[in-house]
Amino acid sequence: MNVRAQAAKVLNQVVEQGQSLSQALPAAQKDLNPKDKALLQVLCYGVLRTLPRLDFFCRSLMQKPLKGKQRAMHFLILVGFYQLLYTRIPSHAAVGETVDGTKALKAPGLKGMVNGVLRSFLREQEALTEKADQQDTLKYCHPGWLVKRLQSAYGEEKAASIMTENNQQAPMWLRVNNIHHTRAEYKTLLDNAELNSFDAIDDENSNALRLEKATDVYKLPGFTEGWVSVQDGAAQLAAHYLGAQENDLILDACSAPGGKTVHTLELQPLITQMVAVDADEKRLVRVQENLDRLQLQATVIHGDASKPGEWWNGDLFDRILCDAPCSATGVIRRHPDIRWLRRDSDIADLVALQKSILNALWDKLKPGGILLYATCSVLPDENELQIKGFLESRSDATLIPLSAQYNSASQGRQLLPNEDAMDGFYYAKLQKNA
């Protein structure tokens, strides 16, 4: 099986057919050996991180674009470019294996064309790179609409930093289950397994460890026994900020895949009930799998968070986690396909949905109760401006400090990609006036 051809197929599915990488890649990896599985992931992630730049090189070297049934060949060429630019694979091997991919894609007649384009690139690489660096969309490998939004929100310098971080590989974070071990105890277990790790910089992230190098989850001590889970450090802050107390009735809205649900239960096992709701029935399977592995209990409901009347039993909640659907612009380094699957017009629709969910859930919160609003976005429309508008429309809502450490009540907390090595995230904590 030609791994370059497999990569071209996956990329075609993502870019041309709109499939998510998390959907297309595992299916393609299923029958590969570990070495080829890893290479396929590197090639797919790498091309998606650098897509417009590679597209530019392809347009510059070809008289006309490849369309229709030949479109997969376009992505095969991009895979070749990526190897030549960003990997240690010798150029002769990268070219040879990529050219051989034409057979696997059932287009052996295009072998000469692919070979010619790749060899032309080797000759003209320096000049083409200089031209690409003159355009922000090519230099930072982000779509123009997102470049404009980031520059408008943060200024050119900080926007450039955000986009640069988006193009890096995200680290692997672990969440230690304190029902079984303290973080220090589990860190010792990792050391014994020769897995180096670092404590989170943020003191509030008391369960978080960052691995020096990513590893297979089944190599983690006690993974199947529920001693540890994989979850980014920024996402782990949600359960700490929610601050569940004994006897609370808690709702985790938009809960899939369930990381925040189970973390809340790990921190406070004496709540009255955890209700986990999500509109995606297939993703709720992941929530139940997480609960089962960690031997925790929750009421899992398939339902629309913006329409609680369809599933709510009438009991007001003490605390609500509103992990709202968003643009996911804070986790692009983990999901490089997001920037190509999203459209500028999506943002207004997402803002309207977030507003609808916030208002619907607020009515199901007890007086004196807490709602924690969270997104994995870095766009102000979905975050600070969304909360500002909500507070202006609700006289019974007060923005309160997230914690003693992060005690600004004038705004939520916006984390940017790679801030303290974490993903981009936003949090705001609201209390319902009694």
Secondary structure, 3 states (H helix, E strand, C coil): CCHHHHHHHHHHHHHCCCCCHHHHHHHHHCCCCHHHHHHHHHHHHHHHHCHHHHHHHHHHHCCCCCCHHHHHHHHHHHHHHHHHHHCCCCHHHHHHHHHHHHHHCCCHHHHHHHHHHHHHHHHHHHHHHHHHCCCHHHHCCCCHHHHHHHHHHHHHHHHHHHHHHHCCCCCCEEEECCCCCCHHHHHHHHHHCCCCEEECCCCCCCCEEEECCCCCHHHCCCCCCCCEEECCHHHHHHHHHHCCCCCCEEEEECCCCCHHHHHHHHHCCCCCEEEEEECCHHHHHHHHHHHHHHCCCCEEEECCCCCHHHCCCCCCEEEEEEECCCCCCCCCCCCCCHHHHCCHHHHHHHHHHHHHHHHHHHCCEEEEEEEEEEECCCCHHHCHHHHHHHHHHCCCEEEECCCCCCCCCCCCEEECCCECCECCEEEEEEEECC
